[in-house]
Each structure stands twice: as C-alpha cells, then as structure tokens.
Amino acid sequence: MKFNFDIECSPDEARRFLGLPDVLPLQEKMMKELENRMADSIKSMEPDMFIKHWLPMSMQGMQEMQKMFWSQMGVPMTEADKAKKKT
C-alpha cells in the first residue's frame, strides 16, 4: 500500500514543524560581523595590497596557467620549445 501526501507550507513553517532551530538571527549576526571585518580590512589596506589580496591572479600567473594548458595539449609555448620541436 502506498500513500502520497502533498503539503503546502513555507520553509519557516516546515522548519518549525520538524523542530529545527531558527538560525536566521545567528546568520544575520555572522553576516554583519563579516561585513564589518571586510570593511575594516579594506580601510586598512593600501590600494596595491587590496588588488593583490582580492585579485591574486597576476599577469605572470595567467601566463603560467596558459603555458600549463598548452603543455597539456602538447603545444609548445616558447620559441625555444618550438625550435626543439623542429629538430
């Protein structure tokens, strides 16, 4: 025998029905704390350090990643590699 139940309720009603804790106040507090810490960090950083911290992928890093992708495909990236390939 098989029974199917369709229950319409909000996520909050389902949470309360199942006896799960309400984490919304904790989540709001943690997000506010995270926001405050990020704002303090941004205020204390110099612009170049801010860029390095949030955008760690420099041009050299991009070139290294590109070389890695090309090497995986068996395609040389540098002129020296191309010359080796011809001989």
Phi, psi and omega per residue, in radians:
M1 nan 2.439 -3.082
K2 -2.283 2.333 3.113
F3 -2.082 2.444 3.041
N4 -2.131 2.349 3.113
F5 -2.123 2.276 3.017
D6 -1.897 2.048 -3.105
I7 -2.078 2.213 3.084
E8 -1.808 2.072 3.095
C9 -2.773 2.822 3.114
S10 -1.380 2.840 3.076
P11 -1.016 -0.633 3.129
D12 -1.155 -0.724 3.106
E13 -1.127 -0.711 3.122
A14 -1.128 -0.729 3.119
R15 -1.054 -0.829 -3.142
R16 -1.132 -0.695 -3.131
F17 -1.095 -0.691 -3.121
L18 -1.438 -0.120 3.102
G19 1.395 0.374 3.129
L20 -1.417 2.621 -3.102
P21 -1.254 2.677 3.085
D22 -1.524 1.887 -3.086
V23 -1.708 0.046 -3.109
L24 -1.037 -0.811 3.109
P25 -1.068 -0.707 3.112
L26 -1.113 -0.776 3.138
Q27 -1.084 -0.758 3.128
E28 -1.111 -0.708 3.125
K29 -1.123 -0.787 -3.130
M30 -1.143 -0.694 3.124
M31 -1.159 -0.670 3.092
K32 -1.124 -0.745 3.112
E33 -1.106 -0.752 3.104
L34 -1.091 -0.744 3.116
E35 -1.079 -0.766 3.117
N36 -1.101 -0.755 3.136
R37 -1.128 -0.723 3.120
M38 -1.128 -0.727 3.125
A39 -1.111 -0.744 3.090
D40 -1.095 -0.724 3.133
S41 -1.117 -0.732 -3.138
I42 -1.148 -0.693 -3.139
K43 -1.131 -0.642 -3.070
S44 -1.469 -0.251 -3.106
M45 -1.503 2.539 2.985
E46 -1.377 2.712 -3.083
P47 -0.974 -0.728 -3.129
D48 -1.192 -0.618 3.085
M49 -1.211 -0.622 3.107
F50 -1.064 -0.815 3.137
I51 -1.099 -0.770 3.135
K52 -1.116 -0.640 -3.117
H53 -1.246 -0.768 -3.057
W54 -1.586 -0.386 3.115
L55 -2.190 1.285 -3.037
P56 -1.219 -0.231 -3.089
M57 -1.467 1.584 3.116
S58 -1.346 3.070 3.129
M59 -1.079 -0.674 3.115
Q60 -1.110 -0.711 3.105
G61 -1.114 -0.662 3.097
M62 -1.136 -0.713 3.132
Q63 -1.136 -0.718 3.111
E64 -1.103 -0.729 3.115
M65 -1.116 -0.718 3.117
Q66 -1.108 -0.736 3.089
K67 -1.057 -0.720 3.137
M68 -1.090 -0.778 3.124
F69 -1.081 -0.795 -3.127
W70 -1.144 -0.663 3.139
S71 -1.155 -0.572 3.094
Q72 -1.143 -0.505 3.117
M73 -1.566 -0.038 3.120
G74 1.418 0.329 -3.141
V75 -1.855 2.146 3.128
P76 -1.233 2.609 -3.105
M77 -1.812 -0.592 -3.057
T78 -1.705 2.851 3.104
E79 -1.109 -0.658 3.113
A80 -1.088 -0.698 3.101
D81 -1.138 -0.690 3.121
K82 -1.134 -0.686 3.141
A83 -1.161 -0.701 3.105
K84 -1.084 -0.669 -3.094
K85 -1.137 -0.639 -3.096
K86 -1.259 -0.486 -3.074
T87 -1.518 nan nan
